[in-house]
Amino acid sequence: MVNTTQNLIVASLASATALAAIAFPMSQTVQAQVTINSSGLVSGTVVPPDINPNFNRGTTRIEVDAQGRYFRVGTTNPVYIAPDPNLVRMADDGTFFVDFRGIPVVGIAGTLTSPVLSDGQLDSAVCCNHRAEPVFFNGTIQDEFVVLGTYTGTATDPATGEQYQGTFDIRGQGPRYSDRDGGTSPTVFDFQSHYNFAATPQLLPTPTVDSFTFQDMPVQLRVTVPSGLSPVTPTTPATPTTPVTPTTPVTPTTSVTPSAPVSPPTSPTLPTLPTPSLPAIAAVVSASEITATDYVLLQESRQPQAEAQPSNFGPRSRVMLWQ
């Protein structure tokens, strides 16, 4: 009786486990976050935010000549001339420099193109200390201009060929102010964020530029696909190798059925001749010619063949100071 009860309990538990497995299947593995690195072009208009439009506390120190001029690499015309000689300071090693503050900005118009992005655009929203109009991206102009925002559309991972549809975080780093193509990006020169707290009187970093428009700024782009977002197209599986069709074995030759052997004719029985009275003469017996029996040899069956086996003047270093 005890054994019967135990068996019933075990059976009930097994049934409950089976039902639970059916009702609550095991969860699938969540798709991990994917980072796509590529290139892109950003265009737009940037302005300081309308709420607290101040420069930040980061300092970019740029080496200039004694007249306060800066020449970008590969150029013969200065891209910056200090408007006030008191902005130019001398370092301990005898070189000259001008300090610039970083400029937080928002993009009130903006587009982004990239080989890995399609069927979408930069998202706009009221944010980032700016209330006058929607913002398409935001960032800080320092040594480079770094664009931050979101993009809704399709992202393609060139490493796997997989595509994702949704909203992605984007980060685009423009060229450094000293680069040959640094003029395609908003810079501290454009916003005149120079300062010298040691001058008398102090030269404070004050925003003097209301807006700046740029076109096709090249960026090093990083697209982040959020975790849990599955690709819309599966990875193309490798094409399997076509199996080699084995050679059809040769059908053996059909055996030839031999003809029935020919029975030799029966020799006739000779009558007994009476003994003549004449002198004895040797009896001549003419035996009938015996026909040789014809035989057809059996041809051996051929064995089937074996199956085929498948077979110029510029900053010497990047200096970031925080005050």
C-alpha positions in Angstrom: 0.0 0.0 0.0 2.9 2.4 0.8 4.6 1.6 -2.5 1.4 2.3 -4.4 1.0 5.7 -2.7 4.6 6.6 -3.4 4.2 5.7 -7.0 1.1 7.9 -7.3 3.0 10.8 -5.8 5.9 10.4 -8.2 3.6 10.1 -11.1 1.7 13.3 -10.1 5.0 15.2 -9.7 6.2 14.1 -13.1 2.9 15.1 -14.7 3.0 18.5 -13.0 6.6 19.1 -14.2 5.6 18.2 -17.8 2.7 20.6 -17.7 4.9 23.3 -16.3 7.4 22.8 -19.1 4.6 23.1 -21.6 3.0 26.2 -20.1 6.3 28.0 -19.3 8.9 27.1 -22.0 12.5 28.0 -21.3 13.3 31.6 -22.2 15.6 32.2 -25.2 18.9 33.9 -24.8 18.6 37.7 -25.0 20.4 39.3 -27.9 23.5 41.1 -26.6 24.3 44.7 -27.3 26.1 45.2 -30.6 28.5 48.0 -31.4 29.1 48.9 -35.1 32.1 51.0 -36.0 32.0 52.9 -39.3 32.3 56.3 -40.9 29.8 59.0 -41.7 29.0 62.5 -42.7 27.2 65.0 -40.5 25.7 68.3 -41.6 23.8 70.9 -39.6 23.6 74.1 -37.7 24.8 74.4 -34.1 24.0 77.0 -31.5 24.8 77.3 -27.8 21.8 76.1 -25.7 19.4 78.9 -24.8 19.5 77.9 -21.1 22.9 78.7 -19.5 24.9 79.2 -22.7 28.3 79.1 -21.1 31.6 77.5 -22.1 32.6 74.5 -20.1 35.6 74.2 -17.8 37.7 72.1 -20.2 40.7 73.9 -21.8 42.3 73.3 -25.1 45.8 74.8 -25.2 46.9 75.6 -28.8 50.5 76.5 -29.7 50.8 79.7 -31.8 53.6 81.9 -33.0 54.7 85.1 -31.3 52.0 87.1 -33.2 49.3 84.7 -32.0 48.7 83.0 -35.3 47.9 79.4 -35.8 48.5 77.5 -39.0 46.8 74.2 -39.7 48.9 71.3 -40.9 49.6 71.6 -44.6 48.4 75.2 -44.9 50.2 78.5 -45.4 47.4 80.9 -44.3 46.6 81.2 -40.6 43.3 79.8 -39.5 43.4 81.9 -36.3 44.9 85.2 -35.3 44.5 86.3 -31.6 42.3 89.4 -31.6 44.1 90.7 -28.5 47.9 90.3 -27.8 47.1 89.7 -24.1 45.6 86.4 -25.1 49.1 85.1 -26.2 51.1 83.6 -23.3 54.6 82.1 -23.2 55.4 78.6 -21.9 58.4 77.7 -19.8 60.1 76.3 -22.9 59.8 79.6 -24.8 56.9 78.6 -27.0 53.6 80.6 -27.3 50.1 79.4 -26.8 46.5 80.5 -26.4 43.9 78.8 -24.2 40.4 78.0 -25.4 37.4 76.8 -23.5 35.2 74.0 -24.8 31.8 75.0 -26.2 28.6 72.9 -25.5 26.3 73.2 -28.5 23.0 71.7 -29.8 22.1 71.0 -33.4 18.9 72.8 -34.4 19.2 71.2 -37.9 21.1 68.0 -38.7 21.5 65.0 -41.0 23.7 61.9 -40.8 24.6 59.6 -43.6 26.7 56.4 -43.3 27.2 53.1 -45.1 25.8 51.3 -42.1 22.6 53.4 -41.7 19.6 53.5 -44.0 15.9 54.1 -44.2 16.0 56.6 -41.3 17.1 59.8 -39.8 18.4 61.6 -36.7 15.7 61.9 -34.1 14.6 65.3 -32.8 13.4 66.2 -29.3 13.3 69.2 -27.0 16.3 68.5 -24.7 19.8 69.4 -23.7 19.0 72.8 -22.1 17.4 74.1 -25.3 13.7 75.0 -25.5 13.5 77.2 -28.5 13.2 74.3 -31.0 13.8 70.6 -31.3 17.4 69.3 -31.1 18.7 66.7 -33.6 22.0 66.2 -31.8 24.2 67.7 -29.1 27.9 67.8 -28.3 30.9 69.7 -27.2 33.5 71.5 -29.4 36.9 71.0 -27.9 39.9 69.5 -29.6 37.3 67.9 -31.9 33.5 68.2 -32.3 31.8 65.1 -30.9 28.2 64.6 -32.0 25.8 62.6 -29.8 22.2 61.7 -30.7 19.9 58.9 -31.7 19.0 57.5 -35.2 15.8 55.6 -36.0 16.0 53.3 -39.0 18.0 50.3 -40.2 21.6 49.5 -39.1 23.7 46.9 -40.8 26.6 45.2 -39.2 29.3 44.8 -41.9 31.1 42.1 -39.9 28.1 39.7 -40.0 25.8 41.1 -42.6 22.9 41.2 -40.1 20.5 44.1 -40.1 18.6 45.7 -37.2 15.6 47.9 -37.2 15.0 50.3 -34.3 16.5 53.3 -32.5 20.2 53.4 -32.0 22.6 55.6 -30.0 25.1 57.3 -32.3 28.5 59.0 -31.6 30.4 60.8 -34.3 33.8 62.2 -33.7 34.9 64.9 -36.2 38.4 65.8 -37.2 40.8 67.5 -34.8 41.2 71.2 -35.2 44.8 70.7 -36.4 44.0 68.1 -39.1 44.2 69.0 -42.7 40.4 68.6 -42.9 39.8 70.2 -39.5 38.0 73.1 -41.3 35.0 70.9 -42.1 34.2 70.8 -38.4 33.2 73.6 -35.9 36.2 74.5 -33.9 37.2 76.7 -30.9 38.5 79.1 -33.5 35.0 79.5 -35.0 33.5 80.3 -31.6 36.3 82.4 -30.4 36.3 80.8 -27.0 39.8 82.1 -26.1 40.6 83.5 -22.6 43.4 84.6 -20.3 42.6 84.8 -16.6 46.1 86.0 -15.9 45.7 89.1 -18.0 44.9 92.5 -16.5 42.1 93.0 -16.9 41.1 89.3 -17.2 40.0 88.2 -20.7 37.0 85.9 -19.9 35.6 83.2 -22.2 32.3 84.7 -23.4 30.1 83.3 -26.2 30.3 85.7 -29.1 29.0 83.5 -31.9 25.3 82.8 -32.1 25.4 79.9 -34.6 27.6 78.0 -37.0 26.6 75.9 -40.0 28.8 73.2 -41.4 28.4 70.7 -44.3 29.6 67.1 -44.6 31.8 66.9 -41.6 33.5 63.5 -41.7 33.1 61.5 -38.5 34.3 58.3 -37.0 31.0 56.8 -36.3 29.9 54.4 -33.6 26.4 52.9 -33.7 25.1 51.0 -30.6 22.4 48.4 -31.1 20.5 48.0 -27.8 20.5 44.6 -26.2 17.4 42.5 -26.8 17.0 43.7 -30.4 17.2 40.8 -32.7 18.4 41.0 -36.3 15.6 41.2 -39.0 17.7 39.1 -41.4 19.4 35.9 -40.2 23.0 35.3 -41.0 23.3 33.6 -44.4 24.4 30.0 -43.8 27.3 28.6 -45.7 26.3 26.7 -48.9 26.8 23.0 -48.3 29.1 21.1 -50.7 27.1 19.2 -53.3 27.7 15.5 -52.6 29.3 13.5 -55.3 26.9 11.1 -57.0 28.4 7.6 -57.0 28.8 6.0 -60.4 26.0 3.6 -61.3 27.4 0.1 -61.1 27.6 -1.9 -64.4 24.8 -4.4 -64.7 26.4 -7.8 -65.1 25.9 -9.6 -68.4 23.0 -12.1 -68.4 24.2 -15.7 -68.3 23.5 -17.7 -71.5 21.4 -20.7 -71.0 23.2 -23.6 -72.6 21.4 -25.7 -75.2 20.3 -29.1 -74.2 23.0 -31.6 -75.2 22.2 -33.7 -78.3 21.8 -37.3 -77.5 23.9 -39.5 -79.9 21.8 -41.8 -82.1 21.4 -45.3 -81.0 23.5 -47.8 -83.0 21.2 -50.2 -84.9 21.3 -53.8 -83.9 22.8 -55.9 -86.7 21.0 -59.1 -87.6 22.7 -62.3 -87.1 23.7 -63.6 -90.6 23.6 -67.3 -91.3 26.9 -68.9 -91.8 27.2 -69.4 -95.6 28.4 -72.6 -97.0 31.0 -70.7 -98.8 34.4 -70.3 -97.3 34.2 -68.1 -94.3 34.5 -64.5 -95.1 35.1 -61.9 -92.4 32.0 -60.1 -91.6 32.2 -56.4 -92.3 30.3 -54.4 -89.8 29.5 -50.7 -90.9 28.9 -48.8 -87.7 26.9 -45.6 -88.1 28.9 -42.4 -87.7 28.5 -41.0 -84.2 27.7 -37.3 -84.3 29.8 -35.4 -81.7 27.7 -33.7 -79.1 27.8 -29.9 -79.3 28.2 -28.0 -76.0 27.8 -24.3 -75.4 30.1 -23.1 -72.7 28.6 -21.0 -69.9 30.0 -17.5 -69.9 31.0 -16.4 -66.4 29.0 -13.5 -65.0 31.1 -10.3 -65.0 31.6 -8.9 -61.5 30.1 -5.4 -61.1 32.6 -2.5 -61.1 33.4 -1.0 -57.7 31.4 2.1 -57.0 33.3 5.4 -57.3 34.3 6.8 -53.9 32.9 10.4 -53.2 35.4 12.7 -53.1 54.0 72.0 -40.5 53.4 74.2 -37.6 50.9 73.1 -35.2 50.5 71.6 -31.7 53.2 69.2 -30.7 50.9 67.5 -28.3 47.3 67.4 -27.3 46.8 69.2 -24.0 43.6 69.1 -22.1 43.5 71.2 -18.9 40.6 71.2 -16.5 40.1 74.2 -14.1 
